[in-house]
Amino acid sequence: MALGDEETSKEDTLGDDDTSKVLPSTDKLATEVDSLSEALISQDKLLKHATHERKEYKDKLEQALKDLLFTKSYVVVSNEVECNACAILMSNLPSMQTKYATLLDELEEVKAVGIS
């Protein structure tokens, strides 16, 4: 078992050697820095745009809530009884609907006879 332990320890020491790693060139690093800078600028623009939209929607929401409160304050519900004229008109409505339906049926019959 001692031999196996020695082998792993040798491999660990060889793997930790920084000289065996290849460092990227300065051109590659510069290009990566430029692309990351562009990505950062793009994200910054998106964040500013999102912040602006959020503010607009927040203002619209506040205005809608104000309008809602204003509208609620002017709705007056009272327990007033309908006037006599309204009650009479409402009671006559079903009979007028029946008369209208009858007249429509008669009109269709006249049209049907006139076409034939």
N, C-alpha and C positions, 0 to 999 in steps of 0.2 A: 504494500500500500504506500510505502514511502516513495517508491518510484513514481507512482501516479500523482502524488502530491507535488513532487518536484517538477513534473512536466507541466502541470497547470500553473504553477507559480512562474515558470519560465515563460509560458505563453502570455501570462498577464503582464509580465515586465516588458515583453516584446510589443504587446498591443498598446501599452501606455507610452511608447516612444513617440514624441511629437515630431521628430525629424522625418518619420516615414510618411507623414501627412503632406498632401500637396495643397498649398495655399492658392486661392484664386488670384488671377492677375488683377492689376489695378484697373484695366479697362472694364473687366467684368464687374468689379466692385462699383465702379463709377456708373455703369449702366444700371445696375441693381438699385443704387442710391437714387438715380434719376427716376426710375419707374416707381419706386416706393414714394418719392416726393410727389409725383403726379397722382398717385393713388390717394395720398394724404390730402392733397389740394381738392381732389374730386370729392372725397368724403366730407371735407369742410364745406364745400358748396352745397352738398346734399343736406347737411345738417342745418345750414343757414336757411335753405329753402323750406325744410320741414318746420323749422322754428317759425318762419314767417307764415306758413300755412296754418300752423297751430294757433298763432295769434289771431289770424283772420277768423278762423272757426270759433275761437273763444269769444271774440267780439260779436259774431253773428248769434251765438248762443245767448249771450247776455242781452242782446237786443230782442231776441225772440222771447226770452223770459220776461223782459220789461213789457213787451206788447201783450203777452199773455196775462200778466197781472193787471195791466190797464184794461184789457177786455173784460176780465173777471170783475173788476170793480164797477163797470158800467152795466152789467147784466142785472136787471132788477126783476126778481120773481116775486110776484105778489099773489095773494090769495083772493084776488078779485073774481067775482062771478061774471060770467059772460053776459053781455047785454041781451035784451029780449030779441033784438033783430038777429043776432048771431045764432041764438037758439032756434029761431024759426027757419033761418036759412039752412042750418045743419039738418033739421028734421025734413026739409023739402029736398035735400040732396039725393037721397035714394030714389025718390019718385022721379026726379029729373033724369037720373042715370037710366032708369028703366025706359022712360019715354025716348031718350036719345038712342038707346039700343034698338028699340022698336022702329024708329024712323030710319036707322041705318039698314035694318033688315028690309024694310019696304023699298028703300032706294035701290038696294041690290036686286030685288025682284023686278023693279021697273027697268033697270038696266039689262037684266037678263031677258026680259020680254022684248025690249027694244032691239036687242042684238039679234034675236032669233028671227 
